[in-house]
Amino acid sequence: MGVYLNSKANGQSTRIACTFPAGNTKGTVPASVVGKIPQGEASVVISAVEENTLDVAGWAVTLTLESDGMNKNGYAAGYAMFQ
């Protein structure tokens, strides 16, 4: 499971990603990480994430599949105001 915080406050783009084991029913984004989002509006997205790293001719290639979470009202996403 992945939780993504995206901000474009102050003309600066910031994206923070936290991942948690799929079997967990909850997770906590550390305050020290949330504190890196600048003041202003940010989007919050919850996604299912599967990641696999392959060795291809000596190169570590990481493949990531993400599927945005859904709830009964639509996507598991919203906006938050950081102060």
Biotite code that builds the C-alpha atoms (Angstrom):
import biotite.structure as struc

atoms = struc.array([
    struc.Atom([0.000, 0.000, 0.000], chain_id="A", res_id=1, res_name="MET", atom_name="CA", element="C"),
    struc.Atom([1.290, 3.460, -0.790], chain_id="A", res_id=2, res_name="GLY", atom_name="CA", element="C"),
    struc.Atom([0.364, 6.885, 0.552], chain_id="A", res_id=3, res_name="VAL", atom_name="CA", element="C"),
    struc.Atom([1.417, 9.840, -1.588], chain_id="A", res_id=4, res_name="TYR", atom_name="CA", element="C"),
    struc.Atom([1.456, 13.506, -0.593], chain_id="A", res_id=5, res_name="LEU", atom_name="CA", element="C"),
    struc.Atom([1.854, 15.896, -3.540], chain_id="A", res_id=6, res_name="ASN", atom_name="CA", element="C"),
    struc.Atom([2.309, 19.652, -3.242], chain_id="A", res_id=7, res_name="SER", atom_name="CA", element="C"),
    struc.Atom([3.044, 22.468, -5.670], chain_id="A", res_id=8, res_name="LYS", atom_name="CA", element="C"),
    struc.Atom([3.123, 25.214, -3.060], chain_id="A", res_id=9, res_name="ALA", atom_name="CA", element="C"),
    struc.Atom([5.367, 28.236, -3.507], chain_id="A", res_id=10, res_name="ASN", atom_name="CA", element="C"),
    struc.Atom([6.199, 27.221, -7.092], chain_id="A", res_id=11, res_name="GLY", atom_name="CA", element="C"),
    struc.Atom([7.980, 24.128, -5.797], chain_id="A", res_id=12, res_name="GLN", atom_name="CA", element="C"),
    struc.Atom([6.860, 20.575, -6.566], chain_id="A", res_id=13, res_name="SER", atom_name="CA", element="C"),
    struc.Atom([7.157, 18.133, -3.651], chain_id="A", res_id=14, res_name="THR", atom_name="CA", element="C"),
    struc.Atom([6.131, 14.463, -3.676], chain_id="A", res_id=15, res_name="ARG", atom_name="CA", element="C"),
    struc.Atom([6.446, 12.198, -0.680], chain_id="A", res_id=16, res_name="ILE", atom_name="CA", element="C"),
    struc.Atom([5.751, 8.473, -0.865], chain_id="A", res_id=17, res_name="ALA", atom_name="CA", element="C"),
    struc.Atom([5.375, 6.089, 2.067], chain_id="A", res_id=18, res_name="CYS", atom_name="CA", element="C"),
    struc.Atom([4.763, 2.400, 1.537], chain_id="A", res_id=19, res_name="THR", atom_name="CA", element="C"),
    struc.Atom([3.385, -0.175, 3.935], chain_id="A", res_id=20, res_name="PHE", atom_name="CA", element="C"),
    struc.Atom([3.059, -3.981, 3.741], chain_id="A", res_id=21, res_name="PRO", atom_name="CA", element="C"),
    struc.Atom([-0.129, -4.968, 1.894], chain_id="A", res_id=22, res_name="ALA", atom_name="CA", element="C"),
    struc.Atom([-1.413, -7.053, 4.818], chain_id="A", res_id=23, res_name="GLY", atom_name="CA", element="C"),
    struc.Atom([-1.490, -4.061, 7.166], chain_id="A", res_id=24, res_name="ASN", atom_name="CA", element="C"),
    struc.Atom([-4.883, -2.445, 7.665], chain_id="A", res_id=25, res_name="THR", atom_name="CA", element="C"),
    struc.Atom([-3.334, 0.862, 8.715], chain_id="A", res_id=26, res_name="LYS", atom_name="CA", element="C"),
    struc.Atom([-0.088, 2.769, 8.639], chain_id="A", res_id=27, res_name="GLY", atom_name="CA", element="C"),
    struc.Atom([1.368, 6.014, 9.950], chain_id="A", res_id=28, res_name="THR", atom_name="CA", element="C"),
    struc.Atom([3.249, 8.555, 7.875], chain_id="A", res_id=29, res_name="VAL", atom_name="CA", element="C"),
    struc.Atom([5.990, 9.853, 10.217], chain_id="A", res_id=30, res_name="PRO", atom_name="CA", element="C"),
    struc.Atom([5.615, 13.469, 11.362], chain_id="A", res_id=31, res_name="ALA", atom_name="CA", element="C"),
    struc.Atom([9.193, 14.150, 10.234], chain_id="A", res_id=32, res_name="SER", atom_name="CA", element="C"),
    struc.Atom([8.141, 13.205, 6.682], chain_id="A", res_id=33, res_name="VAL", atom_name="CA", element="C"),
    struc.Atom([4.871, 15.163, 6.722], chain_id="A", res_id=34, res_name="VAL", atom_name="CA", element="C"),
    struc.Atom([6.890, 18.161, 7.932], chain_id="A", res_id=35, res_name="GLY", atom_name="CA", element="C"),
    struc.Atom([8.700, 18.246, 4.573], chain_id="A", res_id=36, res_name="LYS", atom_name="CA", element="C"),
    struc.Atom([5.493, 19.301, 2.778], chain_id="A", res_id=37, res_name="ILE", atom_name="CA", element="C"),
    struc.Atom([5.535, 23.109, 2.409], chain_id="A", res_id=38, res_name="PRO", atom_name="CA", element="C"),
    struc.Atom([2.645, 25.197, 3.721], chain_id="A", res_id=39, res_name="GLN", atom_name="CA", element="C"),
    struc.Atom([-0.342, 25.219, 1.409], chain_id="A", res_id=40, res_name="GLY", atom_name="CA", element="C"),
    struc.Atom([-2.642, 22.773, -0.310], chain_id="A", res_id=41, res_name="GLU", atom_name="CA", element="C"),
    struc.Atom([-1.506, 19.224, -1.101], chain_id="A", res_id=42, res_name="ALA", atom_name="CA", element="C"),
    struc.Atom([-3.197, 16.168, -2.534], chain_id="A", res_id=43, res_name="SER", atom_name="CA", element="C"),
    struc.Atom([-3.312, 12.860, -0.694], chain_id="A", res_id=44, res_name="VAL", atom_name="CA", element="C"),
    struc.Atom([-3.610, 9.614, -2.698], chain_id="A", res_id=45, res_name="VAL", atom_name="CA", element="C"),
    struc.Atom([-3.795, 6.040, -1.416], chain_id="A", res_id=46, res_name="ILE", atom_name="CA", element="C"),
    struc.Atom([-2.733, 3.313, -3.872], chain_id="A", res_id=47, res_name="SER", atom_name="CA", element="C"),
    struc.Atom([-2.039, -0.392, -4.048], chain_id="A", res_id=48, res_name="ALA", atom_name="CA", element="C"),
    struc.Atom([1.632, -0.836, -4.969], chain_id="A", res_id=49, res_name="VAL", atom_name="CA", element="C"),
    struc.Atom([3.565, -3.861, -6.223], chain_id="A", res_id=50, res_name="GLU", atom_name="CA", element="C"),
    struc.Atom([7.287, -3.499, -6.816], chain_id="A", res_id=51, res_name="GLU", atom_name="CA", element="C"),
    struc.Atom([9.845, -5.930, -8.220], chain_id="A", res_id=52, res_name="ASN", atom_name="CA", element="C"),
    struc.Atom([13.543, -5.425, -8.964], chain_id="A", res_id=53, res_name="THR", atom_name="CA", element="C"),
    struc.Atom([15.161, -7.457, -11.729], chain_id="A", res_id=54, res_name="LEU", atom_name="CA", element="C"),
    struc.Atom([18.819, -7.895, -12.707], chain_id="A", res_id=55, res_name="ASP", atom_name="CA", element="C"),
    struc.Atom([19.004, -7.213, -16.439], chain_id="A", res_id=56, res_name="VAL", atom_name="CA", element="C"),
    struc.Atom([22.528, -7.530, -17.862], chain_id="A", res_id=57, res_name="ALA", atom_name="CA", element="C"),
    struc.Atom([24.019, -6.111, -14.664], chain_id="A", res_id=58, res_name="GLY", atom_name="CA", element="C"),
    struc.Atom([21.439, -3.314, -14.363], chain_id="A", res_id=59, res_name="TRP", atom_name="CA", element="C"),
    struc.Atom([19.005, -3.244, -11.441], chain_id="A", res_id=60, res_name="ALA", atom_name="CA", element="C"),
    struc.Atom([15.640, -2.514, -13.069], chain_id="A", res_id=61, res_name="VAL", atom_name="CA", element="C"),
    struc.Atom([12.752, -1.772, -10.720], chain_id="A", res_id=62, res_name="THR", atom_name="CA", element="C"),
    struc.Atom([9.216, -2.224, -12.007], chain_id="A", res_id=63, res_name="LEU", atom_name="CA", element="C"),
    struc.Atom([6.377, -0.633, -10.063], chain_id="A", res_id=64, res_name="THR", atom_name="CA", element="C"),
    struc.Atom([2.667, -1.197, -10.595], chain_id="A", res_id=65, res_name="LEU", atom_name="CA", element="C"),
    struc.Atom([0.301, 1.224, -8.880], chain_id="A", res_id=66, res_name="GLU", atom_name="CA", element="C"),
    struc.Atom([-3.478, 1.155, -8.759], chain_id="A", res_id=67, res_name="SER", atom_name="CA", element="C"),
    struc.Atom([-5.251, 4.069, -7.106], chain_id="A", res_id=68, res_name="ASP", atom_name="CA", element="C"),
    struc.Atom([-7.475, 3.057, -4.224], chain_id="A", res_id=69, res_name="GLY", atom_name="CA", element="C"),
    struc.Atom([-11.233, 3.315, -4.572], chain_id="A", res_id=70, res_name="MET", atom_name="CA", element="C"),
    struc.Atom([-13.973, 3.838, -2.036], chain_id="A", res_id=71, res_name="ASN", atom_name="CA", element="C"),
    struc.Atom([-17.756, 3.920, -2.490], chain_id="A", res_id=72, res_name="LYS", atom_name="CA", element="C"),
    struc.Atom([-17.575, 7.604, -3.521], chain_id="A", res_id=73, res_name="ASN", atom_name="CA", element="C"),
    struc.Atom([-14.744, 7.254, -6.046], chain_id="A", res_id=74, res_name="GLY", atom_name="CA", element="C"),
    struc.Atom([-10.978, 7.467, -5.702], chain_id="A", res_id=75, res_name="TYR", atom_name="CA", element="C"),
    struc.Atom([-9.328, 7.227, -2.285], chain_id="A", res_id=76, res_name="ALA", atom_name="CA", element="C"),
    struc.Atom([-7.832, 10.682, -2.674], chain_id="A", res_id=77, res_name="ALA", atom_name="CA", element="C"),
    struc.Atom([-8.400, 14.176, -1.414], chain_id="A", res_id=78, res_name="GLY", atom_name="CA", element="C"),
    struc.Atom([-6.806, 17.471, -0.521], chain_id="A", res_id=79, res_name="TYR", atom_name="CA", element="C"),
    struc.Atom([-5.269, 18.701, 2.707], chain_id="A", res_id=80, res_name="ALA", atom_name="CA", element="C"),
    struc.Atom([-4.099, 22.135, 3.819], chain_id="A", res_id=81, res_name="MET", atom_name="CA", element="C"),
    struc.Atom([-0.651, 22.096, 5.457], chain_id="A", res_id=82, res_name="PHE", atom_name="CA", element="C"),
    struc.Atom([0.167, 24.949, 7.840], chain_id="A", res_id=83, res_name="GLN", atom_name="CA", element="C"),
])
